[in-house]
Amino acid sequence: MTTLQWKEPRVKEIVEKGLGSAGKLRIIQVLAENTKGITMYAIEQKSGLRHDSTVANLRTLLEIGWVEKIATKPVKYMLNMNDAIVGDLVEFFYKIQYV
């Protein structure tokens, strides 16, 4: 388990931005279940989100560094497990059987 230094001044802002909608939670859940990366189309299919919602939510998750874009054809997305918040969040999701 990673340990986050909670003294980081922006942690509250980042967490609220990352978890601010059900759509982001669904995307995180789908990405946690697909650790080698997954296309946007597959994210939409598995999460049930519309394309515009998926694009907007992924943009936010990319901005805060929780998701990484993999330069493959087609482009894939995966969780940034090197981010302490993401690691702890995914661990929590498994613990409560959200994933």
MODELLER restraints for C-alpha pairs under 7 A, 6 or more apart:
rsr = mdl.restraints
at = mdl.atoms
rsr.add(forms.Gaussian(group=physical.xy_distance, feature=features.Distance(at['CA:1:A'], at['CA:88:A']), mean=6.96, stdev=0.5))
rsr.add(forms.Gaussian(group=physical.xy_distance, feature=features.Distance(at['CA:2:A'], at['CA:84:A']), mean=5.72, stdev=0.5))
rsr.add(forms.Gaussian(group=physical.xy_distance, feature=features.Distance(at['CA:2:A'], at['CA:87:A']), mean=6.59, stdev=0.5))
rsr.add(forms.Gaussian(group=physical.xy_distance, feature=features.Distance(at['CA:2:A'], at['CA:88:A']), mean=6.67, stdev=0.5))
rsr.add(forms.Gaussian(group=physical.xy_distance, feature=features.Distance(at['CA:3:A'], at['CA:84:A']), mean=6.50, stdev=0.5))
rsr.add(forms.Gaussian(group=physical.xy_distance, feature=features.Distance(at['CA:4:A'], at['CA:84:A']), mean=5.43, stdev=0.5))
rsr.add(forms.Gaussian(group=physical.xy_distance, feature=features.Distance(at['CA:4:A'], at['CA:85:A']), mean=6.70, stdev=0.5))
rsr.add(forms.Gaussian(group=physical.xy_distance, feature=features.Distance(at['CA:14:A'], at['CA:64:A']), mean=6.61, stdev=0.5))
rsr.add(forms.Gaussian(group=physical.xy_distance, feature=features.Distance(at['CA:18:A'], at['CA:24:A']), mean=6.78, stdev=0.5))
rsr.add(forms.Gaussian(group=physical.xy_distance, feature=features.Distance(at['CA:18:A'], at['CA:61:A']), mean=6.09, stdev=0.5))
rsr.add(forms.Gaussian(group=physical.xy_distance, feature=features.Distance(at['CA:19:A'], at['CA:25:A']), mean=6.24, stdev=0.5))
rsr.add(forms.Gaussian(group=physical.xy_distance, feature=features.Distance(at['CA:23:A'], at['CA:49:A']), mean=6.94, stdev=0.5))
rsr.add(forms.Gaussian(group=physical.xy_distance, feature=features.Distance(at['CA:23:A'], at['CA:57:A']), mean=6.68, stdev=0.5))
rsr.add(forms.Gaussian(group=physical.xy_distance, feature=features.Distance(at['CA:24:A'], at['CA:57:A']), mean=5.65, stdev=0.5))
rsr.add(forms.Gaussian(group=physical.xy_distance, feature=features.Distance(at['CA:26:A'], at['CA:47:A']), mean=5.63, stdev=0.5))
rsr.add(forms.Gaussian(group=physical.xy_distance, feature=features.Distance(at['CA:27:A'], at['CA:43:A']), mean=6.70, stdev=0.5))
rsr.add(forms.Gaussian(group=physical.xy_distance, feature=features.Distance(at['CA:27:A'], at['CA:47:A']), mean=6.42, stdev=0.5))
rsr.add(forms.Gaussian(group=physical.xy_distance, feature=features.Distance(at['CA:29:A'], at['CA:99:A']), mean=5.86, stdev=0.5))
rsr.add(forms.Gaussian(group=physical.xy_distance, feature=features.Distance(at['CA:30:A'], at['CA:43:A']), mean=6.54, stdev=0.5))
rsr.add(forms.Gaussian(group=physical.xy_distance, feature=features.Distance(at['CA:30:A'], at['CA:46:A']), mean=6.69, stdev=0.5))
rsr.add(forms.Gaussian(group=physical.xy_distance, feature=features.Distance(at['CA:30:A'], at['CA:47:A']), mean=6.62, stdev=0.5))
rsr.add(forms.Gaussian(group=physical.xy_distance, feature=features.Distance(at['CA:31:A'], at['CA:78:A']), mean=5.70, stdev=0.5))
rsr.add(forms.Gaussian(group=physical.xy_distance, feature=features.Distance(at['CA:31:A'], at['CA:79:A']), mean=6.01, stdev=0.5))
rsr.add(forms.Gaussian(group=physical.xy_distance, feature=features.Distance(at['CA:32:A'], at['CA:79:A']), mean=6.77, stdev=0.5))
rsr.add(forms.Gaussian(group=physical.xy_distance, feature=features.Distance(at['CA:32:A'], at['CA:90:A']), mean=6.69, stdev=0.5))
rsr.add(forms.Gaussian(group=physical.xy_distance, feature=features.Distance(at['CA:33:A'], at['CA:99:A']), mean=6.64, stdev=0.5))
rsr.add(forms.Gaussian(group=physical.xy_distance, feature=features.Distance(at['CA:35:A'], at['CA:78:A']), mean=6.40, stdev=0.5))
rsr.add(forms.Gaussian(group=physical.xy_distance, feature=features.Distance(at['CA:36:A'], at['CA:78:A']), mean=6.74, stdev=0.5))
rsr.add(forms.Gaussian(group=physical.xy_distance, feature=features.Distance(at['CA:37:A'], at['CA:76:A']), mean=5.34, stdev=0.5))
rsr.add(forms.Gaussian(group=physical.xy_distance, feature=features.Distance(at['CA:37:A'], at['CA:77:A']), mean=5.01, stdev=0.5))
rsr.add(forms.Gaussian(group=physical.xy_distance, feature=features.Distance(at['CA:37:A'], at['CA:78:A']), mean=4.53, stdev=0.5))
rsr.add(forms.Gaussian(group=physical.xy_distance, feature=features.Distance(at['CA:38:A'], at['CA:76:A']), mean=4.77, stdev=0.5))
rsr.add(forms.Gaussian(group=physical.xy_distance, feature=features.Distance(at['CA:38:A'], at['CA:77:A']), mean=5.33, stdev=0.5))
rsr.add(forms.Gaussian(group=physical.xy_distance, feature=features.Distance(at['CA:38:A'], at['CA:78:A']), mean=6.64, stdev=0.5))
rsr.add(forms.Gaussian(group=physical.xy_distance, feature=features.Distance(at['CA:39:A'], at['CA:74:A']), mean=6.80, stdev=0.5))
rsr.add(forms.Gaussian(group=physical.xy_distance, feature=features.Distance(at['CA:39:A'], at['CA:75:A']), mean=6.03, stdev=0.5))
rsr.add(forms.Gaussian(group=physical.xy_distance, feature=features.Distance(at['CA:39:A'], at['CA:76:A']), mean=4.34, stdev=0.5))
rsr.add(forms.Gaussian(group=physical.xy_distance, feature=features.Distance(at['CA:39:A'], at['CA:77:A']), mean=6.17, stdev=0.5))
rsr.add(forms.Gaussian(group=physical.xy_distance, feature=features.Distance(at['CA:40:A'], at['CA:76:A']), mean=6.79, stdev=0.5))
rsr.add(forms.Gaussian(group=physical.xy_distance, feature=features.Distance(at['CA:44:A'], at['CA:50:A']), mean=6.43, stdev=0.5))
rsr.add(forms.Gaussian(group=physical.xy_distance, feature=features.Distance(at['CA:44:A'], at['CA:51:A']), mean=6.55, stdev=0.5))
rsr.add(forms.Gaussian(group=physical.xy_distance, feature=features.Distance(at['CA:44:A'], at['CA:54:A']), mean=6.54, stdev=0.5))
rsr.add(forms.Gaussian(group=physical.xy_distance, feature=features.Distance(at['CA:61:A'], at['CA:67:A']), mean=5.50, stdev=0.5))
rsr.add(forms.Gaussian(group=physical.xy_distance, feature=features.Distance(at['CA:62:A'], at['CA:68:A']), mean=6.22, stdev=0.5))
rsr.add(forms.Gaussian(group=physical.xy_distance, feature=features.Distance(at['CA:65:A'], at['CA:80:A']), mean=6.91, stdev=0.5))
rsr.add(forms.Gaussian(group=physical.xy_distance, feature=features.Distance(at['CA:66:A'], at['CA:79:A']), mean=5.90, stdev=0.5))
rsr.add(forms.Gaussian(group=physical.xy_distance, feature=features.Distance(at['CA:66:A'], at['CA:80:A']), mean=5.19, stdev=0.5))
rsr.add(forms.Gaussian(group=physical.xy_distance, feature=features.Distance(at['CA:66:A'], at['CA:83:A']), mean=6.72, stdev=0.5))
rsr.add(forms.Gaussian(group=physical.xy_distance, feature=features.Distance(at['CA:66:A'], at['CA:86:A']), mean=6.23, stdev=0.5))
rsr.add(forms.Gaussian(group=physical.xy_distance, feature=features.Distance(at['CA:67:A'], at['CA:77:A']), mean=6.66, stdev=0.5))
rsr.add(forms.Gaussian(group=physical.xy_distance, feature=features.Distance(at['CA:67:A'], at['CA:78:A']), mean=5.58, stdev=0.5))
rsr.add(forms.Gaussian(group=physical.xy_distance, feature=features.Distance(at['CA:67:A'], at['CA:79:A']), mean=4.43, stdev=0.5))
rsr.add(forms.Gaussian(group=physical.xy_distance, feature=features.Distance(at['CA:67:A'], at['CA:80:A']), mean=5.14, stdev=0.5))
rsr.add(forms.Gaussian(group=physical.xy_distance, feature=features.Distance(at['CA:68:A'], at['CA:77:A']), mean=5.68, stdev=0.5))
rsr.add(forms.Gaussian(group=physical.xy_distance, feature=features.Distance(at['CA:68:A'], at['CA:78:A']), mean=5.39, stdev=0.5))
rsr.add(forms.Gaussian(group=physical.xy_distance, feature=features.Distance(at['CA:68:A'], at['CA:79:A']), mean=6.05, stdev=0.5))
rsr.add(forms.Gaussian(group=physical.xy_distance, feature=features.Distance(at['CA:68:A'], at['CA:80:A']), mean=5.80, stdev=0.5))
rsr.add(forms.Gaussian(group=physical.xy_distance, feature=features.Distance(at['CA:69:A'], at['CA:76:A']), mean=6.02, stdev=0.5))
rsr.add(forms.Gaussian(group=physical.xy_distance, feature=features.Distance(at['CA:69:A'], at['CA:77:A']), mean=4.72, stdev=0.5))
rsr.add(forms.Gaussian(group=physical.xy_distance, feature=features.Distance(at['CA:69:A'], at['CA:78:A']), mean=6.74, stdev=0.5))
rsr.add(forms.Gaussian(group=physical.xy_distance, feature=features.Distance(at['CA:70:A'], at['CA:76:A']), mean=5.08, stdev=0.5))
rsr.add(forms.Gaussian(group=physical.xy_distance, feature=features.Distance(at['CA:70:A'], at['CA:77:A']), mean=5.77, stdev=0.5))
rsr.add(forms.Gaussian(group=physical.xy_distance, feature=features.Distance(at['CA:80:A'], at['CA:86:A']), mean=6.81, stdev=0.5))
rsr.add(forms.Gaussian(group=physical.xy_distance, feature=features.Distance(at['CA:81:A'], at['CA:87:A']), mean=5.34, stdev=0.5))
rsr.add(forms.Gaussian(group=physical.xy_distance, feature=features.Distance(at['CA:93:A'], at['CA:99:A']), mean=5.66, stdev=0.5))
